[in-house]
Amino acid sequence: MSHTAIEAAGLTKRYGRRGTTALEDCSFRLPLGRICALVGPNGSGKSTLLGLVSGRLRPTGGTVTTLGCTPEHARRHIAYVAQDKPLYPQLTIAETLRLGAELNPDNWDMGVAEGVIHSGDLDPDTRVRALSGGHRTLVALALALGKKAELLLLDEPMADLDPLARRRLMGALLAEAARHGTTVVMSSHILGELADSCDYLLLVSGGRILLGGGIDDLVNAHALVTGPGPLADLARHTIVESRATGRGLRALIRPEGPPSALNDGDGRGRWDVLEPSLEELVLTYLRCPDAPSLISPSAALPHQNGAVTA
């Protein structure tokens, strides 16, 4: 049995006659059972990546396997909530859930699906076309969770929900994922919520993976240093970003060796060393898309060489 939920090798996707590149040469693996934050600016390739993983799109180059086989063969084990949350507008909520049960006769949990609907105080007899955007989101997530999928793909799933509804639904989602061992990949711009909920990160920008791996691994591979400089003291480390501050310099680096060694030798006592937050890490890499990418060992392919330094 495969222990990998998603494995991509050189995955590339281009659109149109001019070959507009959405993803280019992306290689990573996502172990089973992880809750993965898929982060990146608009147009970075997040939705394209989810489309390739789910089998709704075909790659231009490279390969992707889902749950140990092609995405097409894994489709019955995948639940996918797209940004537009396509539903049949003429059906009621109750009819929509019954349709979900008919389409997934071997792995449907009506109790879970109805629980999501009840959490939003929705009337099951309401037609989908009469629902607000946030309530349509609840119905789409009810279908996804009711399917009891092995892999749950969520593309900006909660953008239409108010903060209280997001928190409530996130709690239900994580509880169900833990109970069934579901792997979740969730794209979002709300970094604070992802930090509290996810244990894995894929950061996409400009069609490539900038960061990939366990969140703790990635955070621990970096240090936020502040001091009077000079920048040359940090030359042997990988500098992601440096900028002037009132105290001299502030830099996010990937240190060669333990961060405690930064003040050894000629630079003794010059640098204050802190662990960056996930938000600081993500925002810095988004500001510096040309920084060397980092794929931690948990996300690296067995044969993958290159930026595996976490």
C-alpha positions as CSV (number, residue, x, y, z in Angstrom):
1,M,0.0,0.0,0.0
2,S,1.3,3.5,-0.9
3,H,2.0,5.8,2.0
4,T,1.8,8.8,-0.3
5,A,-1.3,10.8,-1.0
6,I,0.1,12.9,-3.9
7,E,3.4,12.6,-5.7
8,A,4.3,15.0,-8.5
9,A,7.5,14.8,-10.6
10,G,8.3,17.6,-13.1
11,L,4.6,18.5,-13.2
12,T,3.9,21.1,-15.8
13,K,0.7,22.7,-17.1
14,R,0.4,25.2,-20.0
15,Y,-2.7,26.7,-21.4
16,G,-3.7,27.9,-24.9
17,R,-1.8,28.2,-28.2
18,R,0.8,30.5,-26.7
19,G,1.5,28.0,-24.0
20,T,0.8,30.2,-20.9
21,T,2.5,28.4,-18.1
22,A,0.5,27.8,-15.0
23,L,2.8,25.3,-13.4
24,E,6.4,24.4,-14.3
25,D,8.6,21.5,-13.2
26,C,6.9,20.9,-9.8
27,S,8.2,17.9,-7.8
28,F,7.0,17.0,-4.3
29,R,5.2,14.3,-2.3
30,L,2.5,14.6,0.3
31,P,2.3,11.8,2.8
32,L,-1.0,10.3,3.8
33,G,-3.0,11.7,6.7
34,R,-1.6,15.2,6.6
35,I,-3.5,18.5,6.6
36,C,-1.8,20.6,3.9
37,A,-2.1,24.3,3.4
38,L,-1.8,25.2,-0.3
39,V,-0.7,28.9,-0.3
40,G,0.1,31.4,-3.0
41,P,-1.1,34.7,-4.6
42,N,-3.9,34.7,-7.1
43,G,-2.8,33.2,-10.4
44,S,0.1,31.3,-8.8
45,G,-1.1,27.9,-10.0
46,K,-3.0,26.6,-6.9
47,S,-6.3,25.8,-8.7
48,T,-4.4,24.3,-11.5
49,L,-2.5,22.0,-9.2
50,L,-5.7,20.9,-7.5
51,G,-7.3,20.3,-10.9
52,L,-4.3,18.1,-11.9
53,V,-4.4,16.1,-8.7
54,S,-8.1,15.5,-9.0
55,G,-7.9,14.4,-12.6
56,R,-10.0,17.3,-14.0
57,L,-6.9,18.6,-15.9
58,R,-4.2,16.7,-17.7
59,P,-0.6,17.8,-17.4
60,T,1.4,19.2,-20.3
61,G,4.6,17.6,-18.9
62,G,5.7,15.5,-16.0
63,T,3.5,13.1,-13.9
64,V,1.2,13.2,-10.9
65,T,-0.1,10.2,-8.9
66,T,-2.9,10.4,-6.4
67,L,-3.3,7.7,-3.7
68,G,-0.8,5.5,-5.6
69,C,-2.4,5.6,-9.0
70,T,-3.4,8.0,-11.7
71,P,-5.9,10.7,-10.7
72,E,-8.5,9.3,-13.0
73,H,-8.4,5.9,-11.2
74,A,-8.4,7.5,-7.8
75,R,-11.4,9.7,-8.5
76,R,-13.9,7.7,-6.4
77,H,-11.7,8.2,-3.4
78,I,-11.3,12.0,-3.9
79,A,-13.7,14.8,-2.8
80,Y,-13.1,18.1,-4.5
81,V,-14.7,21.5,-3.7
82,A,-13.9,24.0,-6.4
83,Q,-14.0,27.7,-6.0
84,D,-17.3,28.1,-7.9
85,K,-18.9,25.2,-5.9
86,P,-21.0,23.8,-8.7
87,L,-24.4,22.5,-7.5
88,Y,-27.7,21.9,-9.2
89,P,-29.7,25.1,-8.5
90,Q,-33.1,23.4,-9.0
91,L,-32.6,20.8,-6.3
92,T,-33.3,21.3,-2.6
93,I,-30.6,20.8,0.0
94,A,-32.2,17.4,1.0
95,E,-32.3,16.3,-2.7
96,T,-28.7,17.3,-3.2
97,L,-27.6,15.1,-0.2
98,R,-29.7,12.2,-1.5
99,L,-28.0,12.6,-4.9
100,G,-24.7,12.5,-3.1
101,A,-25.7,9.2,-1.5
102,E,-26.8,7.8,-4.8
103,L,-23.5,8.7,-6.5
104,N,-21.4,7.3,-3.6
105,P,-23.3,4.2,-2.5
106,D,-20.3,2.4,-1.0
107,N,-18.9,5.2,1.1
108,W,-21.6,7.8,2.0
109,D,-22.3,9.0,5.5
110,M,-25.6,10.9,5.6
111,G,-25.1,11.7,9.2
112,V,-22.0,13.7,8.6
113,A,-23.5,15.5,5.6
114,E,-26.6,16.4,7.5
115,G,-24.5,17.5,10.5
116,V,-22.8,20.2,8.3
117,I,-26.2,21.4,7.1
118,H,-27.6,21.6,10.6
119,S,-24.5,23.5,11.8
120,G,-25.5,26.3,9.5
121,D,-29.2,26.2,10.6
122,L,-30.2,25.5,7.0
123,D,-33.7,24.3,6.0
124,P,-33.2,21.1,4.0
125,D,-36.2,22.0,1.9
126,T,-34.6,25.2,0.6
127,R,-33.6,25.1,-3.1
128,V,-29.9,25.7,-3.9
129,R,-30.7,28.6,-6.1
130,A,-32.1,30.5,-3.1
131,L,-29.0,30.1,-1.0
132,S,-26.4,32.8,-0.3
133,G,-22.8,32.2,-1.3
134,G,-21.9,31.1,2.2
135,H,-24.7,28.7,2.5
136,R,-23.8,27.2,-0.9
137,T,-20.4,26.6,0.5
138,L,-21.9,24.7,3.4
139,V,-23.8,22.4,1.0
140,A,-20.7,21.8,-1.1
141,L,-18.7,20.9,2.0
142,A,-21.5,18.7,3.3
143,L,-21.2,16.7,0.0
144,A,-17.5,16.5,0.3
145,L,-17.4,15.3,3.9
146,G,-20.4,13.0,3.4
147,K,-18.4,11.1,0.7
148,K,-15.8,9.9,3.3
149,A,-13.1,10.4,0.8
150,E,-9.4,9.4,1.4
151,L,-8.3,12.7,-0.1
152,L,-10.2,16.0,0.3
153,L,-9.2,18.9,-2.0
154,L,-10.6,22.3,-1.0
155,D,-10.1,25.3,-3.2
156,E,-10.6,28.5,-1.2
157,P,-13.4,26.6,0.6
158,M,-14.4,29.2,3.3
159,A,-14.0,32.5,1.6
160,D,-17.8,33.1,1.7
161,L,-18.2,32.3,5.4
162,D,-18.1,34.7,8.3
163,P,-15.3,34.1,10.9
164,L,-17.6,32.2,13.4
165,A,-18.9,29.9,10.7
166,R,-15.3,29.3,9.4
167,R,-14.1,28.3,12.8
168,R,-17.0,26.0,13.4
169,L,-16.7,24.3,10.1
170,M,-13.0,24.0,10.3
171,G,-13.4,22.2,13.6
172,A,-15.8,19.8,12.1
173,L,-13.6,19.3,9.1
174,L,-10.5,18.5,11.2
175,A,-12.5,16.2,13.5
176,E,-13.8,14.2,10.5
177,A,-10.3,14.1,9.0
178,A,-8.8,12.8,12.2
179,R,-11.5,10.2,12.7
180,H,-11.1,8.7,9.1
181,G,-7.5,9.4,8.5
182,T,-8.4,11.7,5.6
183,T,-5.6,13.7,3.8
184,V,-6.7,17.3,3.3
185,V,-5.3,19.9,0.9
186,M,-6.8,23.3,1.4
187,S,-5.9,26.5,-0.5
188,S,-6.6,29.7,1.4
189,H,-5.3,33.3,1.9
190,I,-6.1,33.2,5.6
191,L,-2.7,32.4,7.0
192,G,-3.7,32.6,10.6
193,E,-6.3,29.9,10.3
194,L,-4.0,27.7,8.3
195,A,-1.3,27.9,10.9
196,D,-3.7,26.7,13.6
197,S,-5.1,23.9,11.4
198,C,-2.4,22.5,9.1
199,D,0.8,20.6,9.6
200,Y,2.0,20.7,6.0
201,L,2.7,23.5,3.5
202,L,3.0,23.8,-0.2
203,L,3.8,27.4,-1.1
204,V,3.3,28.1,-4.9
205,S,4.3,31.3,-6.7
206,G,4.9,31.9,-10.4
207,G,4.0,28.3,-11.2
208,R,6.7,26.7,-9.0
209,I,6.9,25.3,-5.5
210,L,8.9,27.7,-3.3
211,L,8.4,25.8,0.0
212,G,7.2,22.2,0.5
213,G,7.1,20.0,3.6
214,G,6.1,19.7,7.3
215,I,5.5,23.2,8.7
216,D,7.7,22.5,11.7
217,D,10.5,21.3,9.5
218,L,10.3,24.4,7.3
219,V,10.1,26.9,10.2
220,N,13.0,25.2,12.0
221,A,15.1,25.4,8.8
222,H,15.0,29.2,9.0
223,A,16.1,31.9,11.4
224,L,15.1,35.5,11.7
225,V,18.2,37.5,12.6
226,T,18.6,41.2,13.6
227,G,21.8,43.0,14.3
228,P,24.2,45.8,13.3
229,G,25.7,43.7,10.5
230,P,27.6,43.7,8.3
231,L,25.7,41.5,5.8
232,A,29.0,39.8,5.0
233,D,28.8,38.0,8.4
234,L,25.9,36.0,6.9
235,A,27.6,35.2,3.6
236,R,27.9,31.5,4.3
237,H,24.2,31.1,5.0
238,T,21.3,31.2,2.4
239,I,19.8,34.7,2.7
240,V,16.2,34.7,1.7
241,E,15.7,38.4,2.3
242,S,17.6,41.2,4.1
243,R,16.6,44.8,4.7
244,A,17.8,47.8,6.7
245,T,16.2,48.5,10.1
246,G,16.8,51.0,12.9
247,R,19.1,48.5,14.4
248,G,21.1,47.8,11.3
249,L,19.9,44.7,9.4
250,R,17.1,42.2,9.6
251,A,17.3,39.1,7.5
252,L,15.5,35.8,7.0
253,I,18.1,33.1,6.4
254,R,18.5,29.4,6.1
255,P,21.5,28.9,8.4
256,E,24.3,26.5,7.7
257,G,24.4,24.6,11.0
258,P,22.5,25.4,14.2
259,P,21.2,29.0,14.6
260,S,23.1,29.2,17.9
261,A,26.4,29.1,15.9
262,L,25.5,32.4,14.1
263,N,27.4,34.4,16.8
264,D,30.5,32.2,16.9
265,G,33.8,33.4,15.5
266,D,34.1,37.0,14.1
267,G,30.4,37.7,14.4
268,R,30.2,36.8,18.1
269,G,27.4,38.7,19.9
270,R,26.3,40.6,16.8
271,W,23.0,38.8,16.0
272,D,19.7,38.4,17.8
273,V,18.3,35.1,16.5
274,L,14.5,34.3,16.5
275,E,12.3,31.6,15.1
276,P,10.1,33.0,12.3
277,S,6.4,32.6,12.4
278,L,4.7,30.7,9.6
279,E,3.2,34.0,8.4
280,E,6.6,35.7,8.3
281,L,8.0,32.8,6.4
282,V,5.3,32.7,3.8
283,L,5.1,36.5,3.3
284,T,8.9,36.7,2.9
285,Y,9.0,34.0,0.2
286,L,6.1,35.7,-1.6
287,R,8.1,39.0,-1.6
288,C,11.2,37.1,-2.8
289,P,9.9,34.6,-5.5
290,D,13.4,34.2,-6.9
291,A,14.7,32.9,-3.6
292,P,16.1,29.3,-3.7
293,S,13.2,26.9,-3.2
294,L,13.2,24.5,-0.2
295,I,11.6,21.1,-0.2
296,S,12.0,19.4,3.2
297,P,12.8,15.6,3.3
298,S,9.2,14.7,4.1
299,A,8.1,16.3,0.8
300,A,11.0,15.3,-1.4
301,L,10.8,12.5,-3.9
302,P,13.1,9.5,-3.1
303,H,15.1,10.3,-6.3
304,Q,14.9,14.1,-6.0
305,N,18.1,16.1,-5.7
306,G,18.3,19.9,-5.3
307,A,16.9,22.1,-2.5
308,V,16.4,19.5,0.2
309,T,18.0,21.2,3.1
310,A,15.4,21.4,5.9
